[in-house]
C-alpha cells in the first residue's frame, strides 16, 4: 500500500523544493510504491543493508520493523552483512536495531 510521504516537504520544502519533491514524489511516491515488483518488506531489507554499508540507518530500521522484518530476521541480516560492510558498521547497526526492536 503506497504511503503519501511528506518528510521532504516538511523538512526542506522551502529551502530545497526540488529535492523535497524528488524525495516525496519520486523516491517514496513512485519507487517505493512499486509493490508488484518488490514488496515493502523486501525494499526495507535492501534499504537497511545499503544504509548499513554506508554507516547510516536513521529511521529506516523503524520502517523495516513496520514493514514486517522481525527482530530475529534483523539480527540475521546485520550478522550476514557484517562480513561485507565491516564489523564496526554492524556493531553500530546492532545498537540502533536493539533500540528499535526493544521499544
C-alpha positions as CSV (number, residue, x, y, z in Angstrom):
1,X,0.0,0.0,0.0
2,X,1.6,3.3,-1.1
3,X,2.0,5.9,1.6
4,X,1.9,9.6,0.9
5,X,5.3,10.8,2.0
6,X,5.7,14.4,3.1
7,X,9.0,14.3,5.0
8,X,10.9,16.0,2.3
9,X,8.5,18.9,2.0
10,X,8.1,19.1,5.8
11,X,11.9,19.4,6.4
12,X,13.1,21.1,3.2
13,X,10.1,22.3,1.2
14,X,11.0,26.0,1.4
15,X,14.8,25.6,1.3
16,X,15.2,22.9,-1.3
17,X,11.8,22.4,-3.0
18,X,13.1,20.2,-5.9
19,X,14.9,17.9,-3.6
20,X,11.8,17.7,-1.4
21,X,9.7,16.9,-4.4
22,X,12.1,14.1,-5.6
23,X,12.2,12.6,-2.1
24,X,8.4,12.6,-1.6
25,X,7.1,12.1,-5.1
26,X,9.7,10.1,-6.9
27,X,11.6,8.0,-4.3
28,X,8.7,7.3,-2.0
29,X,5.8,8.1,-4.3
30,X,7.0,6.1,-7.4
31,X,9.8,3.8,-6.4
32,X,8.7,2.6,-3.0
33,X,5.1,2.1,-4.3
34,X,6.1,-0.4,-7.0
35,X,5.0,-3.3,-4.7
36,X,4.2,-5.7,-7.6
37,X,7.9,-5.6,-8.4
38,X,9.3,-5.7,-4.9
39,X,7.4,-5.8,-1.6
40,X,7.8,-3.1,1.1
41,X,9.4,-5.7,3.3
42,X,12.0,-6.5,0.6
43,X,12.6,-2.9,-0.2
44,X,13.2,-2.3,3.5
45,X,15.7,-5.1,3.6
46,X,17.6,-3.8,0.7
47,X,17.5,-0.2,2.0
48,X,18.7,-1.2,5.5
49,X,21.6,-3.2,4.2
50,X,22.6,-0.4,1.8
51,X,22.5,2.2,4.6
52,X,24.4,-0.1,7.0
53,X,27.1,-0.4,4.3
54,X,27.4,3.4,4.3
55,X,27.3,3.6,8.1
56,X,23.8,5.1,8.2
57,X,20.5,3.7,9.2
58,X,18.4,6.6,10.6
59,X,14.7,5.9,10.7
60,X,14.8,3.0,8.2
61,X,15.2,0.4,10.9
62,X,11.9,1.5,12.3
63,X,10.4,1.3,8.7
64,X,11.8,-2.2,8.3
65,X,10.1,-3.3,11.5
66,X,6.9,-1.7,10.4
67,X,7.2,-3.4,7.0
68,X,7.4,-6.9,8.6
69,X,11.1,-7.6,9.3
70,X,11.2,-9.3,12.7
71,X,13.9,-8.8,15.3
72,X,15.4,-12.2,14.7
73,X,15.5,-11.5,10.9
74,X,17.1,-8.1,11.5
75,X,19.8,-9.7,13.7
76,X,20.5,-12.3,10.9
77,X,20.6,-9.5,8.3
78,X,23.1,-7.5,10.2
79,X,25.2,-10.5,11.1
80,X,25.3,-11.6,7.5
81,X,26.0,-8.0,6.3
82,X,28.9,-7.6,8.8
83,X,31.2,-9.7,6.7
84,X,30.6,-7.4,3.7
85,X,30.1,-4.0,5.1
86,X,32.5,-4.1,8.1
87,X,32.4,-5.1,11.7
88,X,32.2,-1.6,13.2
89,X,29.3,-0.7,11.0
90,X,27.5,-3.9,12.1
91,X,28.1,-3.0,15.7
92,X,26.6,0.4,15.2
93,X,23.6,-1.1,13.3
94,X,23.1,-3.6,16.1
95,X,22.9,-0.8,18.7
96,X,20.3,1.0,16.8
97,X,18.3,-2.1,15.9
98,X,18.3,-3.2,19.5
99,X,16.7,0.1,20.5
100,X,14.1,-0.1,17.7
101,X,13.1,-3.7,18.4
102,X,13.1,-3.4,22.2
103,X,10.8,-0.4,22.0
